[in-house]
Amino acid sequence: MKPSTKTISLRLPESMLNELKLLANKRDAPYQSLLKIFLAERIKKELRST
């Protein structure tokens, strides 16, 4: 079973979004999925350091 998700609106600089899309394209992944992976990794790291 998938965890529940919530739709949010997030404003990013256009250049950051373009770079994220470029990285996602290189990994053959949707950019929103890649963003979730990056966020999850950072959250885990931050929680370990506190």
C-alpha positions as CSV (number, residue, x, y, z in Angstrom):
1,M,0.0,0.0,0.0
2,K,1.3,3.4,-1.0
3,P,1.7,6.1,1.7
4,S,-0.8,8.8,1.4
5,T,0.3,11.9,-0.4
6,K,-0.7,15.5,-0.2
7,T,-0.5,17.9,-3.1
8,I,1.4,21.1,-2.4
9,S,2.4,24.2,-4.4
10,L,6.1,25.0,-4.3
11,R,7.7,28.0,-5.9
12,L,11.3,27.4,-7.2
13,P,13.6,29.6,-9.2
14,E,13.1,28.8,-12.8
15,S,16.8,27.9,-13.2
16,M,16.6,25.5,-10.3
17,L,13.6,23.7,-11.8
18,N,15.4,23.5,-15.2
19,E,18.5,22.0,-13.5
20,L,16.3,19.5,-11.6
21,K,14.6,18.5,-14.9
22,L,18.0,18.1,-16.5
23,L,19.2,15.8,-13.7
24,A,15.9,13.8,-13.8
25,N,16.3,13.4,-17.6
26,K,19.8,12.0,-17.2
27,R,18.5,9.5,-14.7
28,D,15.4,8.7,-16.8
29,A,13.1,9.6,-14.0
30,P,10.3,12.2,-13.5
31,Y,11.6,15.4,-12.0
32,Q,9.0,15.3,-9.2
33,S,10.0,11.8,-8.2
34,L,13.7,12.9,-8.1
35,L,12.8,15.9,-6.0
36,K,11.1,13.6,-3.5
37,I,14.2,11.4,-3.4
38,F,16.4,14.4,-2.8
39,L,14.2,15.7,0.0
40,A,13.9,12.3,1.7
41,E,17.7,11.9,1.7
42,R,18.2,15.4,3.1
43,I,15.5,15.0,5.8
44,K,17.1,11.7,6.9
45,K,20.5,13.3,7.1
46,E,19.2,16.3,9.1
47,L,17.4,14.0,11.5
48,R,20.5,11.9,12.1
49,S,22.6,15.0,12.9
50,T,20.2,16.3,15.7
